[in-house]
Amino acid sequence: MVQFLVSSILFVLLSTPAYTQSTHWPTPIEFINLQNPFPSNENSINNGNENYQLACAPCHGTGGLGNGPASVNLNPPPANHTSKYVQRETDGGLFWKISEGKGSMPAWKTSFTEEERWNLVNYIRTLADPNSTDTLPRTAVAVNRMESSDDNKSQTTSSQNNKFLITGSANTEVIADGSMFNTWNFGTGFQPLFLWRPSEKLFFESHLHLSVMAQEPESEHAHSQGTQNSSGESHDGGHATSGAEIMLGYANLVYFPTKTLTLTAGYFLSPMGIFTERMHPEWINRFPNTPLGFGHSGNYFPESDIGVQLRGTLFDSDYFEMIFSGFISNGPALIDTGFYAGKLNYSNLIDNNSSKAVGGRIGFIFPSISHLEIGLSGANSPIGKHETNFESVTALLSAADFSWTTGISSLSSQLTFRGQLSSVTVDDANYFIPASYRKSVKPEQKINDSTYTYQNKLQMLFFQASLRPVEIMNSFFKNIEFAFRYDQIQLPEMALWSNSDMRLAFGINYWFTARSLFKISYQTGEHKNLFYSQWVIGF
């Protein structure tokens, strides 16, 4: 089944031409000439501004330039509300699009009253830039982000097409033993994102992680189970060791051949599933840590890879959209000796063989079903080292994900569900048994006294939900968000490094602004209970 899934995805990615329909979003005739019944006065604009900063700014930016902190991984990028392309829309057209949404943009009719949506229209009118020459939406989020910087003029060279911008986020956090609350550890991080646009269709992006990691308090049971990997880091959400760390998240060059296609070369975030590419940044992730198996290091599923990637739109209509991302990369490398023999190393910057990983993701978006998106991902990767007994060993990676946002009128709230099921299957291979662990290997696994094998397959699952009462009138409570997450990881049962786990997480978040978020979370699992708090600020 998994092989069929991967083969089907690769066939579609490699054989289907990209859909190049215009990105124009037509308004129904009955809404085009609809007049705004609420005058554009101070009260209306202030109300529109308040709701805009809460609901729209995370994607469109506080100034409407399409440069919000959540915009980085959205494709297509959020619209620039200051541009002539948006401002030439009629009031009725803006009202309809705010109400109905499309793609990753929610349908705000379930969250805002009719008057509040018209107030948003009045506020968007105040964002008009008389000097804007845009006639179509921007083709890259980075372009909008660059043009949003107050200091951009001083950072821009004599050529208006050559711009540089630094953006990103910072965070500080506390992790405590959730059983006794007698151990408290602190951490902090700074994640700058560098964007450089040498020309209109070309830009470079690079993301760094600078952090002092807070060590998770270990229970006696967790330690005895060997939760740490070969780097001394656990699969428990990316917070395992203490100490300073400087890490390159990604660095790549992006080219825009058409309005619906992007070509990326370099070190890029993996498009496998939705968590790594869309949910892992601190200001987007609703929890202070990542689901089991994910993270910047010690991960069991790809986060970043080096190679080339093509992404775009296969089909686009008002009722159904189909997007794709395909890549050729180094892929992971097989750890073929020692305690962690059979585990994959995803930091394979220097390829260990002459073959490449091939894979991608297809996303199916249904705007009429509360913006439901379903994704299927697959990759086939040779992982064995060249000119060794493992040269022919390959790994099959797959994922199924979904994202769904809807409104609950009875609770005046917006409800979001997201989830991902990931799987990694490695070909059978014979591994050397370290002398100190030979007594731990079961007799049926042994090939001889020094060699053993096992069925090498792992699965990871997470499901999360968040509820935010965005429609209630109280300005304090409408900024509170409630979050829940279930995650588990099942490692190969017979592997020496096997250590499966399951957790439940409950969180309460408070949004001070669209770029400032405070999170509190209590997480209980099979091995330990933890209490987290984290404050994130985007810039």
N, C-alpha and C positions, 0 to 999 in steps of 0.2 A: 504494500500500500504506500509506504513512504517513498520507495523508488519510483512508483507511478506518479506520485505527487511532484517529486523533484523533476522527473522527465517532462511532465506536462508543462510545468512552469518554464523550464528552459526552452522548450519547443516554442511556446508563445512568445517569449522574450526575443528569441533569435530569428523568428520567422515572420513576426507581425510588424508592419511599418508603423511608425508613430503617427498618431492622429494629429493633424495640423490645423484643425478648425480654429477660427478666431476665438479669442478669450472673451468676446463680447457676451454680456449677460442680459438678454432682452427682457423688458418689462411687459407684462400682459397689457393689452389695449385698455382694459377697464380701469387700470391704475395710472396710466400715463398722465391723464389730465386731472387726476384727483387733487383737490386743493387742500392745503393744510388748514384745518379748522381752528388751530390755536395760534394766536398772534406771536410774532417773534419779539417778545418783551424780555425784560431782565429775569423775571421769575421762570419763564419757559427755558431760557438759555442756561440759567444756573442749574435747573433740574436736569436738563440734557447733559450738561458738563459733568455733574455728579455721577449719573448713570454711565456716561461714556468712559470715565476714568475707571469705574469698577468693572464694566463688562467688555468694553471695546478696546481700551488702552493696552491690555496684555498682548494683543495681536497687532493692532493698528498704531500703537504708540500714543503717548500722552498728547502729542501735537498732531496726531492723525496722519503721520508720514509713512505708515506701514512698517514701523521699526520697533514694534513692541518686543519685549523679552521672549515671548512665545513664538515670534515670527521666524526664528532662525531656520527651523526645519519644516516650515509649511510650504507645500508646493501644490498649486500656485501660491505666490506670496500674497499677504494682505494688501488691499488697495490703499493707495495714497489718497487720503480724503482731501488734501489740499489741492490736488491736481484738477485741471480743467476737465479731464475725463470723468471724474466723479461729480464735480460741481455743475456740469451741464445736464446731469440727470434732473428730471422734474421732482418736485416734492413727493408726488405720488409714487414715482419710481423708487426713490430712496426709502420711503415708508414701506413699500412692498418688500424690498430686499432685506431691510432690517427685520421685518416680520417673518419672512419665509426662510431666509438663510440659504446657503448652498455649500456643498462640500464640507470643509472643516469649520465653516462659519455657522454657529447655532441659529435656530429659528427663535428669535427673541419674542415672538408673540406669546409664547408660553411663560415668559418670565417678566415682561413689562406690560403695563396697561397700554391701551390705545393712546392715551394722552402722553404717556412717557415716551412712546415710540415717536410720536410727532415732535415732542420736545427734543429728542435726539436729532431729528431732521433739522430743526432750527439751530441746534448747536453745531452740527456739521457745516452749515452754511457759513458760520463765523470762521471756519478754518480755511476758507478759500485763499489761495495765494495768487494775487494778480499777476505775478511774474512767471507763473507756471506755464510751461510750453507743452506739457504732457498731453498727448492725444490718445494714448493707450495705457493700460496698467503697466507698471514696471515689471520687467522679466526676472528680476532678482531681488530677494530680500536685502542683500548686502548693499545694493544701490540705494534703497530707501534709508537703510540704517546710516549710511555715510552722509546722506543729505540732511539727516535730522540733527547732526551734532552742532551745538551752539558754537563750538570752536572750530568748525570745519573750514571756515574761510582762512584761518591762520595755518591750517594743516594742508591746505590745497595748494598744489604747485601752480605755475603759470598756466598750465593747461587745465581746463575745467573737467576734463575726462580722466585726470590722474588724481585720485583722492585716497586718503588714508584715515582710518578711524580705529579707535580702541573702545570696545564696549565689553560687557561681561557681567559678572556678579561676584559678591563676597558673602561669606557666611561664618557664623560661629555656632558651636553646638556643645551640648553637655550630654554625656551618656552615663547612666547609673544602673547598678544592679537592681533589677526589678523585683527581686524577692525580699531582700533585706534592706535595700536602699542605704547600704553602708559603704559603698564604693562609688566615687564620682570621678569621672575623667572629662577633660575638656579638649576641644579641638577647634581649629579655625582654618579657613581656606580662602583663596583668591583665585578666580578663574577668568583671566582676561582673554578676550577674543579680538584678534587683530584682523582687520579687513583692509585690503588694498585693491583699488580698481585702476589698473593701468589703461583700460579702454572701456568703451561702452558695453562690449560683449564679453569682457574678460575680467575676472577678479580672483584674488588670492585670499584664502582664509586660513587662520591658524589659531588653535585653542590650547592654552596651557592650564595646568592644574598645579597650583602651589598650595601646599597644605601642611599643617601639623595635625596628624591624625589622632583622634581620641581612641584609646584602646578599650575594646569591649570587655567588661568584667567577665571572666571565665568561671563557670561553675565547675565543680569537681567532676561531674558527669561529662560535661562537654570536653574537658581536657582529656579525660580518659578515652574518649571516643576519637581523638585525633582530628579535631576540626580544621587544623591548618594544612595548607598545601605545601608544596616544595619551596615556596618563597617565604614560608612562615606566615601566610595569610589565609584567612578562613573564607568559606563561601557564604558567610553570613552577612550579606549586604554591603560589602565593601569597606567595613570598618573593622580592621583586625589588629593591626600593629600600631604602636606609638612611634613617633619620630617624624622628622621633616621629610617631605617628598616633593620633587619637581618632576612633572610628567607631561609629555606631549599628548594631548587628547586627539588632535587631528591637524593636518596641514596639507592643503591641496589647492590646485588651480582649477577653476571652474570656467567653462566656456559655454556660451548660449548661442547655438547655431540658429535656433528658431524660438518663437515665443513659447513653445510647449516642450522644448527639449533642453536638457543640460548635460554636458559632458564633463566629468570630473576625473582628474588624474592626480595621484599622490596618495596620501594617508588620510582615509575618509572613514566616517562612522558607518558601521555595517547597516545595510538596509534590511537585515533579517529580522522580521517581527517589527513591533512598534516601540518597545521600551527604550532600546539604546538610542535610536535616532530621534524620537519625539518626546520621550518622557524622562530621560535621565538627568537633564539639567536641574539644579537645585531649586530654581524658581518655578519649575513646571512639575517636578515630582511632588506628589502630595504627602510624602513621608520623608523623614530625615535620612533614611537609608534606602538601598535598592532591594528588590526581591531576591530571594535566594538564588545563587548561581550567577547573578549579574554583578557588575562593579568594574572599577578601573583596573583591578588586578585580582588574581586568584579566581577569575571568572571561568565558567564552564560553557559559555556561549559567546560568540564573537562580539566584540565591541567596536574595534577599529581594524582596518585592514589596508594593505598597500597594493595599489593596482589602478585600474580604470573602471569607471562607472558611467552608465548612460541611464537617464531617467526622464520620464515625461508622461504625456497623456496619450492613451490609446483610443479613448472614446469619451465624448463629453456632451451631455444633454441636460435638460432641466430635471430629468427623472432618474438618470443613471450615469455614472462616471466610472471610467476604468483607467487606473494609473499603473505605471510599471517602473521598476528599477532593476537593471541587470548589471552584473559586474564580472570582471576577470581579475583575480588577485593572487597573492602568495598563498593565502589560506593559512590554516593552523599547521603546526608541526607536531609529530608524535613524540612523546617522551617514551623512549624504548628501553630504558634501564632504570634500576633503582626502585625505591618504594612506590613512586608514582608512575611506574611503567604502564602505558595504556592511556594515560591522561593526555589531553591536547593542550599545547602551548599556543595561545593566540597572539603572542608577541613575536611573530615570525617575520621580523623586518628583513632579515637576510634569508631568502628562501632556501630550504634544506633539500630541494630537489628541482628538477628541470620542468616539472609539470605545474599547472596552475589550477586554482579553484575557480569554478564557474557556477554562478547562481544568481538569485534575484528574488524580487517580491512583486506580486500582482495585488492591487487593491481594488475592491469593488465598493463604490460609494453610492448610497441611496438617499439623496437629499430629502425625498418625500417621507422617509421613515425616520424622522427625527435625526437625520444625519448619521445613519448607521454606516459604518465602514467595516468590511470584512477583508482580511488580508491572508494570503498564502505565500509562504517563502520556502525556498529550497536551494541547496548548494551541494555540489559533489566536489570533494577535494582530496587529491593525493597528499598523504601526510607523512609517509615514510622517508627516511633519509636516503639520498642517492647512493647507490653502490653498497647497500647493506641488505641484510635479510628482510628488512621492512620496506624496501623500495616500492613494492606493489600494494602496500596497505593503503586503503582509502577510507574516508569518513563521509557519511551521508548526514547532512544537517537539514532539518525542516522545522517550520513553525506555522502555526495558525493563530491569528489574532483578530480582535474585534474592538471597536470603539463605538459607543452610542451615547448621545446626549439628548435628554428630553426634559420637558417641564412638568411639574406637578402643581397644578393650579390650586389644589386644596391646601398645599403647604407653602404656596408662593415661592417655590424653590426650583432650582435647576439641578437635575440629577444626571451624573455621568458615570458610565460603566466602561471599564477597560480590562482586557485580559489577554493572556498569551500562553499557548502551550508549545514548548520547544522540545526537540528531540535530537540526540546525537547518537549515531550508530557507527561503530568502528569495526572494520573487518577483523576476523579472528587472526590472532598472531601468538607466537610463543615468546614469552618474556623471561629474562634471567631473574632468579629469586635471590635477593641479597641474603647473605648467610645469616644475619640476625633475625630474618623474618621467615626462614624456611619452616619453622614449626607452626607458623600461622596459616600456611597454605594447606587446604584440604587435599587428601590423597587423590580424589577424583579430578582435581585440577592439574596435578603434576604430570608433566611429560617424562621427566626424570628428576633426579635429586636437585638439579639446579635450574630447571625450566618449568614454567607453568603457563596455563592459558585460562581464559574465562570469557563469558559472553559480555562484550563491552558495549553496553547501551545505557544511556542515561536520559531522564526526562525532567523537565522543569515546568512548573505551572504557577501562574499568579492570576488572581482576579481581584480587582479593586473597584470600589464605588465611592463617590463623593457627593455630598448634598450641600447646597449653598442656598439660603433663602434670599435670593437677590431681589425679590419683588416686594418684600415687606417694607414698610415705611420707615421703621426705626433704623437710623444710620449706623448704629453700633452692631446690631444683630445681623444686618444684611451683609456684613463683612466677615461673618463667622462661617467656617466650612467644616463639615463633619466628614471623616474619611474612615474607610474600612478596607483591609486587605487580607487575603488568604494567599499564602504561597507555600510551595513545597518543592523539594528536589529529591529525586530518586537516583542514586549513583549505582554503578554496577555492583551487584550484591557480593560477588566473589573477589572483587578487586581489593588489594591491600589498603587502598585509600578510600574505600567505601565508607560513607558516613551520611546517610540520608537524613533529612530534617523536614519539619513542617512548622509553620508559624501562623498565628493570628495577630493582626495589628489593628489598633483602634487609635484614631487621631482626631485632634481638634486644631484647626488652623485659623489664624486671624490675619486678614489682609489690611494692613495700614494704608497702603496705596497699591496701585497696580504693579509696583516694583519692590514692594517691601512686605515680607510675609514671615509670620512667626508660627512655628509648628510645635505641637506637643504630641507625643505618641507613646503608647504602652504596647509592648509586643511580648507575647508569650509563645514559647516553642517547646519542642521535645527536649532540648538540651539546656535552655536557659531562658530567663525572663529579663527584659531590658526596658528601661525608661529613657526616652530621647526627648530633647528639646533642641530646636534649631531656629536661628534667625537668618534670613536671606535678604540681601539687598541687591537689586539690579542697577546697573549704571549704563 
